[in-house]
Amino acid sequence: MTTVPEPVEGHEAGPLPEPVDGHEAGPLPEPVDGPAAPPPQLVRSPLSDGEWHRLHPLTPLLRGGLFLLVVIGIIFSNLRDRLLYIFLPWLAPGVGDEVVEWEEMGGDPVDFVIANNLYVLAALAVLAVLIILVAVFYTSWRFHTFRITEDDVEVRSGILFRTQRRAPLDRVQGVNLTRPMIARLLGMAKLEVVGAGMSANVKLEYLSTANAEAVRADILRLASGRRLADAAAPGGARRPASRTAAIGLTVSRELAGIIEGPEAPVAEPESVVHIPLGRLVASHVLSMSTVGLLFAIVAIVVGVTQGITWMLFGFVPAIIGFGAYWVRSIFKSLRYSIAPTPDGVRITYGLTTTITEILPPGRVHAVEVTQPILWRPAGWWTIRINRLTGRSASDGTSDDFTTVLPVGTVADVERVLRLVQPALTVTERALVVQQGMFGPTADDAFTNTPRRAWWIRPLSYRRNGFLLTEDELLMRRGVVWRKIVILPLARLQSFGLYQGPLDRLTGVTNGRAHIVQGPVTPFLAAIDRDVALRLFDDVARAAVRAALSDRTHRWAQDDVDAATAVPAAAEATAARPVDPPEPAR
């Protein structure tokens, strides 16, 4: 791969060569075609100018410095007794005997340094190792660059083995902003551009929080389709006239941040849902995991009283692990908010590590509203979605990006559905709540399992059914765990029917929608065979029609077309010849 050399930081390109000895200067070489820079009217950050930029100068501290601190902490913890014996012997009088025993058993490198009086040499060796590590981290930062062009977000990294990742803007599934605790103290954030494939995400770690928010807004603005109107748009925000001016502006802003402290928090839109702390804690207590924990505690108590002590070693670690998971789940759901923005749904959560993600329109492939039986007296529900997270199947953090409502009331569910499924009309949304969540009702619009197949779903056959609308396929099932699945037809990959021998004897079949992988399972059992065949044809036609009319991959293109259509119509009217008036009769 051929790359164009970068200009030296802080220096402009030199002037054109002057004629020598009366001869004209030779012709200039043809410029090398490269990715186009984003239209100036659409970007606000100086980092979104199509040029290569480096990450925040404190990035090596967060990526490598913390690792170094952990290593130093481990060394000091292992040498704690020896250091006390050498420097503060009066604080631990009993440690001296243990140190003498270590020395009699052969000693260690520290004993060798002390016995041979090699303090200076040992300090120089440690200093050399630190210098090498700092040099490696700094060089890695120098070689780690990124740029935002009109079509892609690109990242180059590596010292000996160079890598380059590229995320096409028209395939962006979302942009996440993560702020770990240490990064928040330093006013920094990690930006992650979610791609459409496995392990396809492009990460920018780290940027200042203000720059990360501005770059994220630029990426979403470019991905929305607004760039198609850059020629017709009026003058946008003024940008620095040169790259040197842009660098100077960035440096001055960073210096001001160092002097005045971290930048002020970025203004966030008001959340449409507020989860009280008591409800959040109670929702974790009222779960089947807690029931299993209670059974484990009872089993331990009974086993110990009967003399079966091995149960302590088998169950106690599991209980400790569950407690840690329970606390971590509560912390992760704190500071939850969900709000609409011009570029999608903004979801924020997390207490120690704050994650803010923007979910653009059309990136939700399935929605599931669920109510466990223990939540039914309180009237609580949860909402999960299937979406492309750009992470591998083995990544345990994928589930963090699929829960859009941890726990909420019916009113909260309606507000969230209005955001994640804006195609639902008011009537359809009311139908989802009244019949999908609480059905069946007397005027049930769903097609349910026939009575002859009650033995396949003995508890839920009256509730087990589907409903096909113009833009969605609804699947309702479950009595102990009530579930209603909403499938946008424009995102549907395929639809299949499956029939086993017992289903064939009963005259029913099973239906499954094929979508991207996620926690939502779009499966419905025990559908009448003839009804399922008609549903198969109807879904096929409706899915093709919905896909042809879908424009959510360029969610702002309709606004652009509407904005440019008015000037075009005015020009056509002005250019049209005016017919002469008819003579009076």
C-alpha positions as CSV (number, residue, x, y, z in Angstrom):
1,M,0.0,0.0,0.0
2,T,1.4,3.4,-1.0
3,T,0.9,6.3,1.4
4,V,1.5,10.0,0.9
5,P,4.1,11.4,3.3
6,E,2.7,13.6,6.1
7,P,3.7,17.2,6.5
8,V,5.8,17.9,9.6
9,E,3.7,19.1,12.5
10,G,3.6,22.9,12.8
11,H,5.1,23.6,9.4
12,E,3.4,24.7,6.2
13,A,4.4,23.4,2.8
14,G,7.3,25.5,1.3
15,P,6.7,28.1,-1.5
16,L,6.9,27.2,-5.1
17,P,10.5,27.2,-6.6
18,E,11.6,30.4,-8.2
19,P,12.9,30.5,-11.8
20,V,16.7,29.9,-11.9
21,D,19.0,31.9,-14.3
22,G,16.2,33.2,-16.4
23,H,14.6,29.8,-17.1
24,E,11.0,29.1,-16.3
25,A,10.2,26.7,-13.5
26,G,9.3,23.2,-14.8
27,P,5.7,22.0,-14.8
28,L,4.3,21.0,-11.4
29,P,3.6,17.2,-10.9
30,E,0.1,16.0,-11.1
31,P,-1.6,15.8,-7.7
32,V,-2.2,12.4,-6.3
33,D,-5.9,11.6,-6.1
34,G,-6.9,10.7,-2.5
35,P,-10.0,10.5,-0.4
36,A,-12.0,13.6,-0.6
37,A,-12.3,15.8,2.5
38,P,-15.8,16.2,4.1
39,P,-17.8,19.3,2.9
40,P,-16.9,22.2,5.2
41,Q,-20.6,22.9,5.7
42,L,-21.1,19.6,7.5
43,V,-18.3,19.3,9.9
44,R,-17.6,21.3,13.1
45,S,-14.4,19.8,14.5
46,P,-11.0,20.6,13.1
47,L,-10.2,16.9,13.3
48,S,-12.8,16.1,10.6
49,D,-10.9,17.8,7.7
50,G,-9.8,14.7,5.8
51,E,-6.2,14.9,7.1
52,W,-4.3,12.5,9.3
53,H,-4.4,13.4,13.0
54,R,-3.0,11.9,16.2
55,L,-4.9,11.0,19.3
56,H,-4.8,12.8,22.6
57,P,-1.2,13.3,24.0
58,L,-2.2,11.6,27.2
59,T,-3.3,8.4,25.4
60,P,0.0,6.6,26.2
61,L,-0.7,7.2,29.9
62,L,-4.1,5.6,29.7
63,R,-3.2,2.7,27.4
64,G,0.3,1.9,28.8
65,G,0.9,3.9,31.9
66,L,-1.9,2.1,33.8
67,F,-0.4,-1.2,32.9
68,L,3.0,0.0,34.2
69,L,1.4,1.1,37.4
70,V,-0.2,-2.3,37.9
71,V,3.2,-4.0,37.3
72,I,4.8,-1.7,39.9
73,G,2.0,-2.4,42.3
74,I,2.5,-6.2,42.0
75,I,6.2,-5.8,42.6
76,F,5.8,-3.6,45.6
77,S,3.1,-5.9,47.1
78,N,5.5,-8.9,46.8
79,L,8.4,-6.9,48.3
80,R,6.3,-5.3,51.0
81,D,7.9,-7.1,54.0
82,R,11.4,-6.6,52.7
83,L,10.9,-2.9,52.1
84,L,9.5,-2.5,55.6
85,Y,12.5,-4.4,57.0
86,I,15.0,-2.1,55.1
87,F,13.4,1.3,55.5
88,L,10.9,1.1,58.4
89,P,11.9,-1.8,60.6
90,W,10.3,-0.4,63.7
91,L,6.8,-0.6,62.1
92,A,7.1,-4.4,61.6
93,P,9.4,-6.0,64.2
94,G,8.4,-9.5,63.3
95,V,9.3,-9.3,59.7
96,G,13.1,-9.4,60.3
97,D,13.0,-13.1,61.2
98,E,11.2,-14.0,58.0
99,V,13.7,-12.0,55.9
100,V,16.6,-13.8,57.7
101,E,14.9,-17.2,56.8
102,W,14.7,-16.1,53.1
103,E,18.4,-15.1,53.1
104,E,19.4,-18.5,54.6
105,M,17.4,-20.3,51.9
106,G,19.5,-18.8,49.2
107,G,18.3,-15.3,48.8
108,D,16.9,-13.6,45.7
109,P,18.0,-10.8,43.3
110,V,17.4,-8.2,45.9
111,D,19.7,-10.0,48.4
112,F,22.4,-10.1,45.6
113,V,22.1,-6.3,45.0
114,I,22.3,-5.6,48.8
115,A,25.2,-8.0,49.4
116,N,27.3,-6.6,46.5
117,N,26.4,-2.9,47.1
118,L,25.0,-2.6,43.6
119,Y,22.3,0.0,44.4
120,V,23.4,2.5,41.7
121,L,23.6,-0.2,39.0
122,A,20.2,-1.6,40.0
123,A,18.7,1.9,39.9
124,L,20.2,2.6,36.5
125,A,18.8,-0.7,35.2
126,V,15.3,0.1,36.4
127,L,15.6,3.6,34.9
128,A,16.7,2.1,31.6
129,V,13.7,-0.2,31.6
130,L,11.3,2.7,32.3
131,I,12.9,4.8,29.6
132,I,12.5,1.9,27.1
133,L,8.8,1.5,28.0
134,V,8.1,5.2,27.8
135,A,9.8,5.3,24.4
136,V,7.7,2.4,23.1
137,F,4.5,3.9,24.3
138,Y,5.4,7.3,22.8
139,T,6.4,5.8,19.5
140,S,3.2,3.8,19.4
141,W,1.2,7.0,19.9
142,R,3.2,8.8,17.2
143,F,2.4,6.0,14.7
144,H,-1.3,5.8,15.7
145,T,-3.2,8.2,13.5
146,F,-6.7,8.6,12.1
147,R,-8.6,10.6,9.6
148,I,-12.2,11.3,8.6
149,T,-12.9,11.6,4.9
150,E,-16.1,12.1,2.9
151,D,-16.7,8.3,2.8
152,D,-14.7,6.6,5.6
153,V,-13.2,6.7,9.1
154,E,-9.7,5.3,8.9
155,V,-7.2,4.4,11.6
156,R,-3.5,3.5,11.1
157,S,-1.5,1.9,13.9
158,G,1.6,-0.3,14.7
159,I,5.3,0.2,14.7
160,L,6.8,-2.9,13.2
161,F,3.6,-4.4,11.9
162,R,1.4,-1.7,10.4
163,T,-2.4,-2.1,10.3
164,Q,-5.1,0.1,8.8
165,R,-8.8,-0.2,9.5
166,R,-11.5,1.5,7.6
167,A,-15.2,2.0,8.5
168,P,-17.4,3.1,5.5
169,L,-19.8,5.8,6.6
170,D,-22.7,4.3,4.8
171,R,-22.3,1.1,6.9
172,V,-22.1,2.8,10.3
173,Q,-24.4,1.1,12.8
174,G,-23.7,3.5,15.6
175,V,-21.1,5.6,17.4
176,N,-20.3,4.8,21.1
177,L,-18.5,7.1,23.5
178,T,-17.0,5.4,26.5
179,R,-15.5,7.2,29.5
180,P,-13.8,5.0,32.1
181,M,-13.2,6.4,35.5
182,I,-9.6,7.5,35.1
183,A,-10.3,8.9,31.6
184,R,-13.2,10.9,33.1
185,L,-10.9,12.5,35.7
186,L,-8.6,13.6,32.8
187,G,-11.5,14.8,30.6
188,M,-11.0,12.2,28.0
189,A,-13.2,9.6,26.2
190,K,-12.9,6.7,23.8
191,L,-14.8,6.8,20.6
192,E,-15.9,3.6,18.8
193,V,-17.4,3.6,15.4
194,V,-19.6,0.5,15.1
195,G,-19.3,-1.4,11.8
196,A,-21.6,-3.9,10.1
197,G,-19.4,-7.0,10.4
198,M,-17.8,-9.1,13.2
199,S,-14.9,-7.3,14.8
200,A,-15.4,-4.4,12.4
201,N,-15.4,-1.6,14.9
202,V,-12.9,1.3,14.6
203,K,-11.7,2.8,17.9
204,L,-10.3,6.2,18.6
205,E,-8.9,6.0,22.1
206,Y,-8.5,8.5,23.5
207,L,-9.7,12.1,22.6
208,S,-10.8,14.9,24.8
209,T,-14.5,14.7,25.6
210,A,-15.3,17.9,23.7
211,N,-13.4,16.6,20.6
212,A,-15.0,13.2,20.9
213,E,-18.5,14.6,21.0
214,A,-17.8,16.9,18.0
215,V,-16.2,14.1,16.0
216,R,-19.1,11.8,16.7
217,A,-21.6,14.5,15.6
218,D,-19.5,14.9,12.4
219,I,-19.5,11.2,11.6
220,L,-23.2,10.9,12.1
221,R,-23.9,14.0,10.1
222,L,-21.8,12.6,7.2
223,A,-23.4,9.2,7.5
224,S,-26.9,10.6,7.5
225,G,-26.9,11.7,3.8
226,R,-26.8,15.4,4.5
227,R,-23.6,15.7,2.5
228,L,-25.6,15.3,-0.7
229,A,-26.8,19.0,-0.3
230,D,-23.4,20.5,0.3
231,A,-23.4,22.3,-3.1
232,A,-26.8,23.9,-2.5
233,A,-26.4,24.7,1.2
234,P,-25.6,28.2,2.3
235,G,-22.3,28.9,3.9
236,G,-21.7,26.8,7.0
237,A,-19.6,27.4,10.0
238,R,-16.2,29.0,9.3
239,R,-13.2,26.8,9.7
240,P,-9.5,27.6,10.1
241,A,-8.0,28.7,6.8
242,S,-5.0,26.3,7.1
243,R,-3.9,23.2,8.8
244,T,-1.5,25.2,10.9
245,A,-4.3,27.4,12.1
246,A,-6.3,24.3,13.0
247,I,-3.4,22.8,14.9
248,G,-2.9,26.1,16.7
249,L,-6.6,26.2,17.6
250,T,-6.5,22.7,19.0
251,V,-3.3,23.3,21.0
252,S,-4.6,26.5,22.6
253,R,-7.8,24.7,23.5
254,E,-5.9,21.8,25.2
255,L,-3.6,24.3,27.0
256,A,-6.7,26.1,28.3
257,G,-8.1,22.8,29.4
258,I,-4.9,21.9,31.3
259,I,-4.9,25.3,33.1
260,E,-8.6,25.6,33.8
261,G,-9.2,21.9,34.5
262,P,-11.4,19.4,32.6
263,E,-13.8,20.8,30.1
264,A,-17.4,21.5,31.2
265,P,-19.7,18.5,30.7
266,V,-21.3,18.3,27.3
267,A,-25.0,19.3,27.3
268,E,-27.2,16.2,27.1
269,P,-30.8,16.0,25.9
270,E,-33.3,15.3,28.5
271,S,-34.2,11.7,29.0
272,V,-37.7,10.5,28.3
273,V,-37.4,7.8,31.0
274,H,-36.2,8.1,34.6
275,I,-35.5,4.9,36.6
276,P,-35.7,5.4,40.4
277,L,-32.8,3.7,42.3
278,G,-35.3,1.6,44.4
279,R,-36.9,0.2,41.3
280,L,-33.5,-0.7,39.8
281,V,-32.4,-2.5,42.9
282,A,-35.7,-4.3,43.4
283,S,-35.7,-5.4,39.8
284,H,-32.4,-7.3,40.4
285,V,-33.7,-8.7,43.7
286,L,-36.9,-10.0,42.0
287,S,-35.2,-12.3,39.6
288,M,-34.8,-16.0,39.1
289,S,-31.1,-15.6,39.8
290,T,-32.0,-14.5,43.3
291,V,-34.2,-17.5,43.7
292,G,-31.4,-19.7,42.6
293,L,-29.1,-18.0,45.1
294,L,-31.6,-18.6,48.0
295,F,-31.7,-22.3,47.1
296,A,-27.9,-22.4,47.1
297,I,-27.7,-20.8,50.6
298,V,-30.3,-23.3,51.9
299,A,-28.4,-26.2,50.4
300,I,-25.2,-25.0,52.0
301,V,-26.8,-24.6,55.5
302,V,-28.4,-28.1,55.2
303,G,-25.2,-29.6,54.0
304,V,-23.1,-28.1,56.7
305,T,-25.5,-29.2,59.4
306,Q,-25.3,-32.8,58.0
307,G,-21.5,-32.7,58.0
308,I,-21.1,-32.3,54.2
309,T,-18.4,-29.6,54.4
310,W,-17.3,-29.9,50.7
311,M,-20.4,-27.9,49.7
312,L,-18.8,-24.8,51.2
313,F,-16.0,-25.1,48.7
314,G,-18.4,-25.7,45.8
315,F,-21.1,-23.1,46.5
316,V,-19.4,-20.2,48.3
317,P,-17.3,-19.1,45.3
318,A,-20.4,-19.2,43.2
319,I,-22.2,-17.0,45.7
320,I,-19.4,-14.5,45.8
321,G,-19.3,-14.4,42.0
322,F,-23.1,-13.9,41.8
323,G,-22.8,-11.1,44.3
324,A,-20.1,-9.4,42.2
325,Y,-22.3,-9.8,39.1
326,W,-25.3,-8.4,40.9
327,V,-23.5,-5.3,42.1
328,R,-21.9,-4.8,38.7
329,S,-25.3,-5.0,36.9
330,I,-26.8,-2.4,39.2
331,F,-23.8,-0.1,38.7
332,K,-24.0,-0.5,34.9
333,S,-27.7,0.5,34.9
334,L,-27.2,3.6,37.1
335,R,-27.3,7.1,35.4
336,Y,-29.5,5.5,32.6
337,S,-31.0,7.9,30.1
338,I,-32.6,7.6,26.7
339,A,-33.4,10.6,24.5
340,P,-34.1,11.5,20.9
341,T,-31.5,13.4,18.8
342,P,-31.5,14.5,15.1
343,D,-29.2,11.5,14.3
344,G,-30.9,8.8,16.3
345,V,-31.5,7.6,19.9
346,R,-29.0,8.6,22.5
347,I,-28.6,6.0,25.3
348,T,-26.3,6.6,28.4
349,Y,-25.7,4.4,31.3
350,G,-23.0,3.4,33.8
351,L,-21.7,4.8,37.1
352,T,-18.0,4.3,37.1
353,T,-17.6,3.8,33.4
354,T,-20.1,5.9,31.5
355,I,-21.1,4.7,28.0
356,T,-23.0,6.9,25.6
357,E,-24.2,5.4,22.3
358,I,-26.0,6.9,19.4
359,L,-28.3,4.4,17.6
360,P,-29.1,5.8,14.2
361,P,-32.5,5.2,12.5
362,G,-33.0,1.9,10.8
363,R,-30.3,0.0,12.8
364,V,-32.7,-1.9,15.0
365,H,-33.5,-5.4,13.6
366,A,-35.8,-6.7,16.3
367,V,-37.4,-5.4,19.5
368,E,-38.6,-7.6,22.4
369,V,-40.7,-6.4,25.3
370,T,-40.5,-8.9,28.2
371,Q,-42.1,-9.2,31.6
372,P,-40.8,-11.9,34.1
373,I,-43.4,-13.4,36.3
374,L,-41.8,-11.9,39.5
375,W,-42.2,-8.4,38.0
376,R,-45.9,-8.8,37.2
377,P,-47.2,-7.5,40.6
378,A,-45.1,-4.3,40.1
379,G,-46.1,-3.9,36.4
380,W,-42.4,-3.7,35.2
381,W,-41.1,-4.6,31.8
382,T,-37.8,-4.6,30.0
383,I,-36.9,-4.0,26.3
384,R,-34.0,-5.6,24.4
385,I,-33.1,-5.3,20.8
386,N,-31.1,-7.1,18.1
387,R,-28.6,-4.8,16.4
388,L,-25.2,-5.1,14.8
389,T,-22.6,-4.3,17.5
390,G,-19.5,-4.9,15.4
391,R,-18.2,-7.3,18.1
392,S,-17.3,-10.9,17.9
393,A,-19.6,-13.6,19.4
394,S,-17.1,-14.3,22.2
395,D,-17.1,-10.7,23.4
396,G,-18.9,-10.5,26.7
397,T,-19.7,-6.8,26.3
398,S,-22.1,-7.3,23.4
399,D,-25.1,-7.6,25.7
400,D,-24.3,-4.1,27.1
401,F,-25.5,-2.6,23.8
402,T,-28.7,-4.6,23.4
403,T,-30.7,-3.5,26.5
404,V,-32.5,-0.2,25.8
405,L,-34.8,-0.2,28.9
406,P,-33.5,-2.1,32.0
407,V,-36.8,-1.9,33.8
408,G,-39.8,0.4,33.3
409,T,-43.5,0.8,33.5
410,V,-46.0,0.6,30.6
411,A,-45.7,4.3,30.1
412,D,-41.9,3.9,29.8
413,V,-42.3,1.1,27.3
414,E,-44.5,3.3,25.1
415,R,-42.0,6.2,25.2
416,V,-39.1,3.9,24.3
417,L,-41.0,2.2,21.5
418,R,-41.7,5.6,20.1
419,L,-38.0,6.1,19.8
420,V,-36.7,2.8,18.6
421,Q,-39.6,2.0,16.3
422,P,-40.8,5.4,15.0
423,A,-42.6,3.6,12.1
424,L,-45.3,2.3,14.5
425,T,-48.4,4.4,14.2
426,V,-50.3,5.5,17.3
427,T,-52.9,2.8,16.7
428,E,-50.2,0.1,16.2
429,R,-48.4,1.2,19.3
430,A,-51.6,1.0,21.3
431,L,-52.2,-2.5,19.9
432,V,-48.8,-3.6,20.9
433,V,-49.4,-2.5,24.5
434,Q,-53.0,-3.6,24.9
435,Q,-53.0,-6.8,23.0
436,G,-49.4,-7.7,22.6
437,M,-48.3,-7.1,26.2
438,F,-51.5,-7.9,28.0
439,G,-53.5,-10.0,25.5
440,P,-55.4,-11.9,24.4
441,T,-58.4,-9.6,24.7
442,A,-62.0,-10.1,23.6
443,D,-61.3,-8.3,20.3
444,D,-57.9,-9.9,19.8
445,A,-56.3,-9.1,16.4
446,F,-53.7,-11.8,16.6
447,T,-53.9,-15.1,14.9
448,N,-53.3,-17.7,17.7
449,T,-52.5,-21.4,18.0
450,P,-55.5,-23.6,17.1
451,R,-57.2,-25.4,20.0
452,R,-56.3,-28.8,18.6
453,A,-52.6,-28.0,19.3
454,W,-53.1,-27.0,22.9
455,W,-50.8,-29.9,24.1
456,I,-47.8,-28.3,22.3
457,R,-48.2,-25.1,24.3
458,P,-50.5,-26.1,27.2
459,L,-50.1,-22.9,29.1
460,S,-49.8,-20.3,26.4
461,Y,-51.7,-21.6,23.4
462,R,-54.4,-18.9,23.8
463,R,-51.7,-16.2,23.8
464,N,-49.3,-17.8,21.2
465,G,-49.9,-15.8,18.0
466,F,-48.8,-13.3,15.3
467,L,-50.0,-10.2,13.6
468,L,-48.7,-8.8,10.3
469,T,-49.0,-5.1,9.7
470,E,-47.8,-2.9,6.8
471,D,-44.3,-2.5,8.2
472,E,-43.9,-4.9,11.1
473,L,-44.4,-8.6,12.0
474,L,-45.5,-9.0,15.6
475,M,-45.0,-12.3,17.5
476,R,-46.6,-12.8,20.9
477,R,-45.9,-15.7,23.2
478,G,-45.4,-16.8,26.8
479,V,-47.5,-16.8,30.0
480,V,-44.8,-17.1,32.7
481,W,-42.5,-14.8,30.8
482,R,-44.7,-12.6,28.7
483,K,-43.0,-11.6,25.4
484,I,-43.9,-9.6,22.4
485,V,-41.4,-9.4,19.5
486,I,-41.6,-6.6,16.9
487,L,-39.8,-7.3,13.6
488,P,-39.3,-4.4,11.1
489,L,-40.0,-6.0,7.7
490,A,-37.3,-3.8,6.0
491,R,-34.6,-5.4,8.2
492,L,-35.9,-9.0,7.7
493,Q,-33.4,-11.3,6.0
494,S,-35.7,-14.3,5.4
495,F,-38.6,-16.2,6.8
496,G,-38.9,-20.0,7.2
497,L,-41.4,-22.6,8.1
498,Y,-40.4,-25.8,10.0
499,Q,-42.6,-28.8,10.7
500,G,-41.7,-31.9,12.7
501,P,-43.6,-35.3,12.7
502,L,-45.8,-34.4,15.7
503,D,-46.6,-31.0,14.1
504,R,-47.5,-32.7,10.9
505,L,-50.0,-35.0,12.7
506,T,-51.6,-32.0,14.4
507,G,-51.7,-29.9,11.2
508,V,-49.5,-27.1,12.6
509,T,-46.0,-25.7,11.8
510,N,-43.4,-23.4,13.3
511,G,-42.2,-20.1,12.0
512,R,-38.9,-18.4,12.4
513,A,-37.7,-15.0,11.1
514,H,-34.0,-14.8,10.2
515,I,-32.3,-11.6,11.4
516,V,-29.0,-10.6,12.9
517,Q,-27.8,-12.4,16.0
518,G,-28.8,-11.1,19.3
519,P,-30.8,-11.7,22.5
520,V,-34.2,-11.6,20.7
521,T,-35.3,-14.9,19.3
522,P,-38.1,-14.4,16.6
523,F,-39.6,-17.9,16.8
524,L,-43.3,-18.9,17.0
525,A,-44.5,-22.5,17.4
526,A,-47.8,-24.2,16.6
527,I,-49.2,-22.1,13.8
528,D,-52.0,-23.6,11.7
529,R,-50.5,-25.0,8.5
530,D,-52.7,-23.2,6.0
531,V,-52.5,-20.0,7.9
532,A,-48.6,-20.3,8.0
533,L,-48.5,-20.8,4.2
534,R,-50.5,-17.6,3.7
535,L,-48.3,-15.8,6.2
536,F,-45.2,-17.0,4.3
537,D,-46.4,-15.4,1.1
538,D,-47.6,-12.2,2.8
539,V,-44.3,-11.7,4.7
540,A,-42.3,-12.2,1.5
541,R,-44.2,-9.6,-0.4
542,A,-44.4,-7.2,2.5
543,A,-40.6,-7.5,3.2
544,V,-39.7,-6.7,-0.4
545,R,-42.0,-3.7,-0.5
546,A,-40.7,-2.4,2.8
547,A,-37.1,-2.9,1.7
548,L,-37.7,-1.0,-1.5
549,S,-39.2,2.0,0.3
550,D,-36.7,2.0,3.2
551,R,-34.4,5.1,3.3
552,T,-33.2,4.8,6.9
553,H,-29.6,4.0,5.8
554,R,-29.5,7.7,4.7
555,W,-31.9,9.0,7.3
556,A,-31.5,12.7,6.4
557,Q,-31.6,12.3,2.7
558,D,-35.4,13.0,2.5
559,D,-34.8,16.3,4.3
560,V,-32.1,17.1,1.8
561,D,-34.3,16.2,-1.2
562,A,-37.1,18.4,0.3
563,A,-34.7,21.3,0.8
564,T,-33.2,21.1,-2.7
565,A,-36.6,20.5,-4.4
566,V,-37.9,24.0,-3.5
567,P,-35.0,26.0,-5.2
568,A,-35.2,23.6,-8.2
569,A,-38.9,24.2,-8.5
570,A,-38.4,28.0,-8.3
571,E,-35.7,27.9,-11.0
572,A,-38.0,25.8,-13.3
573,T,-40.8,28.2,-12.8
574,A,-38.6,31.2,-13.5
575,A,-37.3,29.6,-16.7
576,R,-40.7,28.6,-18.0
577,P,-41.9,31.0,-20.8
578,V,-45.0,33.0,-19.9
579,D,-47.9,32.5,-22.2
580,P,-49.3,35.7,-23.7
581,P,-52.8,36.7,-22.5
582,E,-55.6,35.8,-24.8
583,P,-57.3,38.7,-26.7
584,A,-60.6,39.8,-25.4
585,R,-63.6,38.6,-27.3
